């Protein structure tokens, strides 16, 4: 295990090419989040236009769409990540951006809730794959002393994507405005030109790929000649990930942590606009409620959310990954009920939501730091994606349950019920290996 060098600043000696990798990976993640958050911003006016004004129906269809987005992220995330381990991070990252940009823009033409649901699933195929491949790319590019900070910055850039979505919701308003908001989602496809012109595959991955290509297949000519070779280990092998006890236990642990974070993100944080609307009351116009909700969402992301994401890496480097996760889970467990049951005025809401966001959103930086550190290069994108994206499947089940609670009771209580999942996360962390200061496994 290599000890961290605390005497040098983490960014000392980082090259221009390494900064370029971080910038491009972050840009892909920014627009990844933008595509996802557009639905959060526009879901209420969109669903009211497509299914009617009944609030319970809107809430139910909203949870179904969120659940399909999570399922699509799991399917596309694992498939693209396995491909990323096999043919390269840079190639596959370009493909994922093309997928989520195209299908987000096609939402402009949706005429029924079922078309929206299908497109949310297809958008998620790309967004799920992009995160895992980009996280592996950043982890493999930066040295151990800088890895947590670079990965933390990478994930923290998501705040800019959420802010862009909030800004779109602020500026593009009125009847049918949601269609134009989604059409703007085609813009990230331009990133592909920058990626292909600027990035090369990580040296660490190239070496593993070359070794795999040179290794003889079992029963080949070298084996017949009696030569002894170490059997090749497949890149992006789901069979090895789940068949090897060491990697399987880490994959299942990470899946559990991600399921808690994703279920609470979409089942708690994403309902902040509804909390704002409830606090303002029906006497405020629908357009003013949307603007107020967009402003609150912007403040959540640029204050509490961003600060929480950026603080995770220093805490994780100081006391370890497990300690940081525990602190964030405990904070979220306290702040969610305080926010959704305690907010009674718009001013209170604007203070409580960012404080809650510090913990609920901030813990997600830990996934980009921690998951790539759990797996070897040949399985890094696949393992990270298994944790983060298959966690969406488990999260989808909880979201459906939250939707049932929300349709029977006040939505505030349905949201607060989701906070109990943070207790599950605390139990899982008892079994989590500590990776602070260690080299990436090979």
BALOVO-799977 format. One record per residue (C-alpha): x, y, z; residue in three letters. Coordinates in steps of 0.5 Angstrom, whole numbers, padded with zeros to 4 digits, always signed. Last residue first. Example, Ala and Ser with C-alpha at 12.3 -4.5 7.8 and 13.67 -1.06 7.14 Angstrom:
<sites>
+0027-0002+0014SER;+0025-0009+0016ALA;
</sites>
This chain:
<sites>
-0009-0011-0022UNK;-0012-0007-0016UNK;-0011+0001-0016UNK;-0006+0003-0011UNK;-0008+0004-0004UNK;-0008+0011+0000UNK;-0015+0010+0002UNK;-0018+0004+0000UNK;-0022+0001+0006UNK;-0026-0005+0005UNK;-0034-0004+0007UNK;-0037-0009+0011UNK;-0039-0004+0017UNK;-0041+0001+0011UNK;-0047-0004+0009UNK;-0050-0002+0016UNK;-0050+0005+0015UNK;-0053+0005+0008UNK;-0059+0001+0011UNK;-0060+0006+0016UNK;-0060+0011+0010UNK;-0065+0008+0007UNK;-0070+0010+0013UNK;-0070+0017+0009UNK;-0075+0014+0004UNK;-0080+0015+0009UNK;-0079+0022+0009UNK;-0081+0023+0002UNK;-0087+0019+0003UNK;-0089+0023+0009UNK;-0088+0030+0005UNK;-0092+0027-0001UNK;-0098+0027+0003UNK;-0101+0020+0004UNK;-0104+0015-0001UNK;-0101+0017-0008UNK;-0095+0019-0004UNK;-0094+0012-0001UNK;-0095+0008-0008UNK;-0090+0013-0011UNK;-0085+0011-0005UNK;-0086+0004-0007UNK;-0085+0005-0014UNK;-0079+0009-0012UNK;-0076+0003-0008UNK;-0077-0002-0013UNK;-0073+0003-0018UNK;-0067+0004-0013UNK;-0066-0004-0013UNK;-0066-0003-0021UNK;-0061+0003-0020UNK;-0056+0000-0016UNK;-0055-0004-0023UNK;-0052+0003-0025UNK;-0047+0005-0020UNK;-0045-0002-0017UNK;-0045-0006-0024UNK;-0042+0000-0027UNK;-0036+0001-0023UNK;-0035-0007-0024UNK;-0036-0006-0031UNK;-0031+0000-0032UNK;-0026-0003-0027UNK;-0026-0010-0030UNK;-0020-0011-0034UNK;-0017-0005-0030UNK;-0018-0009-0023UNK;-0024-0007-0018UNK;-0025-0003-0012UNK;-0022+0003-0013UNK;-0026+0005-0019UNK;-0032+0004-0014UNK;-0029+0009-0009UNK;-0028+0016-0012UNK;-0034+0016-0017UNK;-0038+0013-0012UNK;-0036+0018-0006UNK;-0038+0024-0010UNK;-0045+0021-0009UNK;-0045+0023-0002UNK;-0045+0030-0003UNK;-0052+0030-0006UNK;-0056+0027+0000UNK;-0051+0030+0005UNK;-0050+0038+0002UNK;-0057+0037-0001UNK;-0060+0037+0006UNK;-0057+0044+0008UNK;-0059+0047+0001UNK;-0066+0045+0002UNK;-0067+0047+0009UNK;-0065+0055+0008UNK;-0069+0056+0001UNK;-0075+0052+0005UNK;-0075+0056+0011UNK;-0075+0063+0006UNK;-0081+0059+0002UNK;-0085+0058+0009UNK;-0087+0052+0012UNK;-0081+0047+0012UNK;-0081+0043+0018UNK;-0083+0036+0015UNK;-0079+0036+0009UNK;-0073+0039+0011UNK;-0073+0036+0018UNK;-0074+0029+0016UNK;-0069+0030+0010UNK;-0064+0033+0015UNK;-0063+0028+0020UNK;-0062+0022+0016UNK;-0058+0026+0011UNK;-0053+0028+0016UNK;-0052+0020+0018UNK;-0051+0018+0011UNK;-0046+0024+0010UNK;-0042+0022+0016UNK;-0042+0015+0015UNK;-0039+0015+0007UNK;-0034+0020+0010UNK;-0031+0015+0015UNK;-0032+0009+0010UNK;-0027+0013+0005UNK;-0022+0015+0010UNK;-0020+0020+0015UNK;-0016+0025+0011UNK;-0017+0023+0004UNK;-0024+0021+0005UNK;-0026+0028+0008UNK;-0022+0032+0003UNK;-0025+0028-0003UNK;-0032+0029+0000UNK;-0032+0036+0001UNK;-0033+0038-0006UNK;-0039+0034-0007UNK;-0042+0037-0001UNK;-0040+0044-0003UNK;-0043+0043-0010UNK;-0050+0040-0007UNK;-0051+0045-0001UNK;-0049+0052-0005UNK;-0050+0051-0013UNK;-0054+0045-0013UNK;-0059+0047-0008UNK;-0059+0054-0010UNK;-0061+0052-0017UNK;-0066+0048-0015UNK;-0069+0053-0011UNK;-0069+0058-0017UNK;-0073+0053-0021UNK;-0078+0052-0016UNK;-0079+0059-0015UNK;-0080+0059-0023UNK;-0084+0053-0023UNK;-0089+0056-0018UNK;-0089+0063-0021UNK;-0091+0060-0028UNK;-0097+0056-0024UNK;-0099+0062-0021UNK;-0099+0063-0013UNK;-0106+0062-0010UNK;-0105+0055-0010UNK;-0100+0054-0004UNK;-0092+0057-0004UNK;-0090+0051+0001UNK;-0093+0046-0003UNK;-0090+0049-0010UNK;-0083+0049-0006UNK;-0084+0042-0004UNK;-0086+0040-0011UNK;-0080+0043-0013UNK;-0076+0039-0008UNK;-0078+0032-0010UNK;-0072+0030-0014UNK;-0068+0030-0007UNK;-0072+0025-0004UNK;-0074+0019-0008UNK;-0069+0021-0014UNK;-0063+0022-0010UNK;-0066+0017-0004UNK;-0066+0011-0009UNK;-0060+0013-0012UNK;-0056+0014-0006UNK;-0059+0007-0003UNK;-0058+0003-0009UNK;-0051+0006-0010UNK;-0049+0003-0003UNK;-0052-0004-0004UNK;-0049-0004-0011UNK;-0042-0002-0008UNK;-0043-0008-0003UNK;-0045-0013-0009UNK;-0039-0011-0013UNK;-0034-0012-0007UNK;-0037-0019-0005UNK;-0037-0021-0013UNK;-0030-0018-0014UNK;-0027-0022-0008UNK;-0031-0028-0009UNK;-0029-0029-0017UNK;-0035-0031-0020UNK;-0039-0025-0020UNK;-0034-0020-0023UNK;-0031-0026-0027UNK;-0037-0028-0031UNK;-0039-0021-0032UNK;-0032-0021-0036UNK;-0030-0014-0038UNK;-0023-0016-0041UNK;-0022-0023-0041UNK;-0016-0026-0037UNK;-0011-0030-0041UNK;-0009-0036-0038UNK;-0001-0036-0036UNK;+0003-0039-0041UNK;+0007-0045-0041UNK;+0009-0048-0048UNK;+0008-0055-0050UNK;+0007-0054-0057UNK;+0000-0056-0057UNK;-0001-0050-0052UNK;+0003-0045-0057UNK;-0002-0047-0062UNK;-0008-0046-0059UNK;-0012-0050-0053UNK;-0014-0044-0049UNK;-0013-0038-0053UNK;-0006-0035-0053UNK;-0005-0029-0050UNK;-0002-0023-0054UNK;-0009-0020-0055UNK;-0010-0020-0047UNK;-0003-0017-0046UNK;-0004-0011-0051UNK;-0011-0010-0047UNK;-0008-0010-0040UNK;-0002-0005-0043UNK;-0007+0000-0046UNK;-0012+0000-0040UNK;-0006+0003-0036UNK;-0004+0007-0041UNK;-0010+0011-0041UNK;-0014+0011-0048UNK;-0012+0017-0052UNK;-0016+0024-0052UNK;-0016+0030-0056UNK;-0019+0030-0063UNK;-0024+0024-0061UNK;-0027+0028-0055UNK;-0027+0034-0058UNK;-0032+0032-0064UNK;-0036+0028-0059UNK;-0037+0034-0055UNK;-0042+0036-0061UNK;-0047+0031-0059UNK;-0048+0035-0052UNK;-0053+0040-0056UNK;-0058+0035-0058UNK;-0061+0036-0051UNK;-0064+0043-0053UNK;-0070+0039-0056UNK;-0071+0037-0049UNK;-0072+0045-0047UNK;-0076+0046-0053UNK;-0081+0041-0051UNK;-0082+0043-0044UNK;-0084+0050-0046UNK;-0091+0047-0048UNK;-0095+0052-0045UNK;-0090+0057-0042UNK;-0083+0057-0039UNK;-0076+0057-0042UNK;-0072+0061-0038UNK;-0072+0059-0031UNK;-0073+0051-0033UNK;-0067+0052-0038UNK;-0063+0055-0032UNK;-0065+0049-0028UNK;-0063+0044-0033UNK;-0056+0048-0033UNK;-0056+0048-0026UNK;-0057+0041-0026UNK;-0051+0040-0031UNK;-0047+0045-0027UNK;-0048+0041-0021UNK;-0046+0034-0024UNK;-0039+0037-0024UNK;-0038+0035-0017UNK;-0037+0028-0020UNK;-0031+0030-0024UNK;-0028+0034-0018UNK;-0029+0028-0013UNK;-0025+0024-0018UNK;-0020+0029-0019UNK;-0019+0029-0011UNK;-0019+0022-0010UNK;-0014+0021-0015UNK;-0009+0026-0014UNK;-0005+0022-0009UNK;-0006+0016-0013UNK;-0004+0018-0019UNK;-0009+0021-0024UNK;-0011+0017-0031UNK;-0013+0011-0029UNK;-0019+0014-0024UNK;-0021+0019-0029UNK;-0022+0014-0035UNK;-0026+0009-0030UNK;-0030+0015-0028UNK;-0031+0016-0035UNK;-0033+0009-0037UNK;-0038+0009-0031UNK;-0041+0015-0032UNK;-0042+0015-0039UNK;-0046+0008-0039UNK;-0052+0010-0035UNK;-0053+0016-0039UNK;-0053+0013-0045UNK;-0058+0007-0044UNK;-0062+0013-0039UNK;-0064+0017-0046UNK;-0067+0010-0048UNK;-0071+0009-0042UNK;-0073+0016-0042UNK;-0075+0016-0049UNK;-0080+0010-0048UNK;-0083+0013-0042UNK;-0084+0020-0046UNK;-0087+0015-0051UNK;-0092+0012-0046UNK;-0094+0019-0043UNK;-0097+0021-0050UNK;-0095+0026-0056UNK;-0087+0026-0055UNK;-0084+0030-0061UNK;-0080+0034-0057UNK;-0078+0028-0053UNK;-0073+0026-0059UNK;-0068+0031-0057UNK;-0067+0027-0051UNK;-0066+0021-0055UNK;-0061+0024-0059UNK;-0057+0027-0054UNK;-0057+0020-0049UNK;-0054+0016-0055UNK;-0049+0021-0058UNK;-0046+0022-0051UNK;-0046+0014-0050UNK;-0042+0013-0056UNK;-0037+0018-0055UNK;-0036+0015-0048UNK;-0035+0008-0051UNK;-0029+0010-0056UNK;-0025+0014-0050UNK;-0026+0008-0045UNK;-0023+0003-0050UNK;-0025-0004-0054UNK;-0026-0009-0048UNK;-0027-0005-0041UNK;-0031+0000-0045UNK;-0036-0005-0048UNK;-0037-0008-0041UNK;-0038-0001-0039UNK;-0043+0000-0045UNK;-0047-0006-0043UNK;-0047-0005-0035UNK;-0049+0002-0036UNK;-0054+0001-0042UNK;-0058-0004-0038UNK;-0058-0001-0031UNK;-0059+0006-0034UNK;-0065+0004-0037UNK;-0068+0001-0031UNK;-0066+0008-0027UNK;-0070+0012-0033UNK;-0076+0007-0032UNK;-0076+0008-0025UNK;-0076+0016-0026UNK;-0082+0015-0031UNK;-0086+0010-0027UNK;-0085+0015-0021UNK;-0087+0021-0025UNK;-0093+0017-0028UNK;-0095+0016-0020UNK;-0094+0023-0018UNK;-0098+0026-0024UNK;-0104+0021-0023UNK;-0104+0023-0016UNK;-0104+0031-0018UNK;-0110+0030-0023UNK;-0109+0035-0028UNK;-0109+0031-0034UNK;-0105+0025-0037UNK;-0101+0029-0043UNK;-0101+0036-0041UNK;-0101+0035-0033UNK;-0095+0030-0035UNK;-0091+0035-0038UNK;-0092+0041-0033UNK;-0090+0036-0027UNK;-0084+0033-0031UNK;-0081+0039-0033UNK;-0075+0041-0028UNK;-0074+0033-0026UNK;-0075+0031-0033UNK;-0069+0036-0035UNK;-0065+0033-0029UNK;-0063+0027-0033UNK;-0061+0030-0039UNK;-0057+0035-0035UNK;-0054+0030-0031UNK;-0051+0027-0038UNK;-0049+0034-0040UNK;-0045+0035-0034UNK;-0042+0028-0034UNK;-0039+0029-0041UNK;-0036+0035-0039UNK;-0033+0032-0033UNK;-0030+0027-0038UNK;-0027+0032-0042UNK;-0024+0037-0037UNK;-0021+0031-0033UNK;-0018+0028-0039UNK;-0016+0035-0041UNK;-0013+0036-0034UNK;-0009+0029-0035UNK;-0006+0032-0042UNK;-0004+0038-0039UNK;+0000+0035-0033UNK;-0001+0034-0026UNK;+0006+0035-0022UNK;+0003+0038-0016UNK;-0005+0038-0016UNK;-0005+0034-0010UNK;-0001+0039-0006UNK;+0005+0036-0003UNK;+0007+0035+0004UNK;+0001+0030+0005UNK;+0004+0024+0001UNK;-0001+0019+0001UNK;+0002+0012+0003UNK;+0003+0007-0002UNK;+0000+0000+0000UNK;
</sites>
